Amino acid sequence: MTNDQRRFGGQEYGAQQAYAPQQADDYGQPAMRPAPPYEPRPYAQAPAAQQVAAAPAYAPHVATSVPVSPAPSDPAVDGSVLVTLGGTYMAHDVTVHQVRFRKPTVRQLRKLGYPLRNVMVDGMPKGVDQVPEVCALYMTALSEPPLPMSTVDQFSLDDFTLCSNVITSFFL
C-alpha cells in the first residue's frame, strides 16, 4: 500500500475517494446529521421601548473630534503633588513658597536609590523609615521650580518633613 492509499472497512480507497462511507450506528441513524441549509434572516427592528433616541446636535463652535485633555500640570494626569511650604525660601534668585514634585523615573531611582528603608526588630520587619539624605536628593531632582541643595538645607524641619512625606509617597 502506498502513502496515498488507505484502507477503510476492508476496502481500498485511492486519491479519487478521500473519505470513508458514512457508517450507521446501532439504531440505523447516520453518525452525523448534515447541517441545515443556510438561510439569511433580515435584521429585526428593536421594540420601540428599546430604541435609543438620537443624540442632540452640538453647537457649531465646539470641536467634537478632538477630546479635551486636562492640563499637564494637573495632578490627576502626571501624578505631581503641589506642596505649600510654611516659610519662604530663595532658590536661584526666586522666592519660593510652593513647590511641585513630579513622580520619579526609573533612571532617577537607579541613580539616587530608595528614600525608604525597612525597620527590623528581632529579624522581623516592623515598618519603614525615611532616609533624609536620599529624600533631600529627590527634592532637588523632582522639584519645580528647581531647588538647589543649599535651599533644601535651609528648610525648616516641618517643611523638610512635609516634602519628605510627599517624596516617599511616590514609593509606597
N, C-alpha and C positions, 0 to 999 in steps of 0.2 A: 504494500500500500504506500502511496506517495503522500507527501505533505498536503497536497490539495484535495485528497480524498479522505472521507471519514466514514465510519460505519455507524449507522443508527438502526437499531432493531434488526440486525442481520442483513440489512440492505446496504448497498454501497451507493454513495452519492458523489457525484463529480462536481465540477465547477458550475454546471447549469442548475443544480438543485442544492442550494446552500442550506436549507432548513429541513428538519425532520417533519414528517406529517404530524398534525395536531393529534395528540393522544386523548382518548376519552377516559374519564375516571370511572369509578365503580358504579355510578348512577347513570352512565350513558351521557353525561353532560360534557361539553368540551372543557378543557382545563382553564381556558381563559375566554372571556367574552369579548367580542370586538367592541371597540369604542363607538359610542353613538355618533351619528353624523353631526358635524359642526353646523350650527345654525346661528348666525349673528343676531343678537337681540338689540333692538333700539333702546337707547338710554331713556329711562323713565324720569319724568319731572318729579321733583320733590313736592310733597304736600305744601299747601300754602302756609301752614304754621311753621315749617322748617326753612322756608326760603329766606335768604338774607337780603336785607334792604341795601340799596345802592349807597355807596359812601358819599358823603357830602363833598361838593366841589370845593377846592382850595382857592384862597384868594390869589389873584394873578401875580402878586408881588412875592409870594412865598415860594421858594425853590423846594420842590418835593423830591427831587432825585438826589440831593446831597444831604446826608444826615447831619444834624447839628451835633458837634462833639464838644464836650466840656473843655474849658481852658486847660492847657498843660500844667499850670500851677495848682490846679485843683487837687487836693489830697486824695480824692477818690480815684483819680486817674493814675498819677505817678507814685503814690504812696508816701509823698513827702509830708513832714509834720512841721507846723509853724509853732515856735516857742517864743513867748513873750518873757523877756528877762526882767528881773527885779531892778536892775540898775542899768545905766547906760555906759557903754564902753567904746573906745576908739579902735577901729580896725582899718588900716590903710587910709588914714585921714578921713574916715567916715564914722559918724556917730551911729552906734548900733544899739537898738533896744528890742529888736525882734530878729530872730534867726530861723531860717527854714532849713531843715535837714532832709536830704533826699535819701532814698534807700541805697545801701552799698552794693557794689558789684562783686562778682566772684574774684576779679583781679585785685580789688582792694582788700577783700577778705584774705587772699593768699599773701598779700604784701604786709598787712597790718596784724593779722591774727584775730582771734575771737576776743571780744571785750568781756567775756564771762568765763568763770572757772567754777568747777564743781567743788562744793564743800563736803569733805569726807569726815565722818566721825566713826571711829572704830571700824574702818573699812567699809562703811555704808554711806551712800550719798544722802546728804541731809538738805541740800539746796544748792543755789548758785550764788556767786559773789561777783560784783563788778570789779574789773581791773582798771583803776583810774588812769594809768599810763596809756593803755590802749584806747580807752574812751576819749582821752584828750587828742590822740592821733586821729580818731574818726571825726571829732569835732572840727578839726582843721581840714579834713579831706571832704566832708559831706556838707559843709555849711554854705549857705547863700544869704547874705554876702559872705565872701571868703573871710575866714577868721585866721589870723596868724597865731602861732603858739604863744606869742607874747600876750595877745589879748585873752586867750584861754587861761593863761596863768593869772590874769587879773580878775577873773570871775570870782564872785563871792561863793561861799560853799553851797548856798541854796541854789544859785544859778548853775553851778557845775553839776550838782546832783540832779537838777531838773533836766539838763541837757544829757547827762549820762543815762538817765532813765529812758529818754527818747531813743538814744543810740542803741541801748541794749534791747529795747522793744523790737527792733528790726531782726533780732536774732532769736527771739522766743517764739 
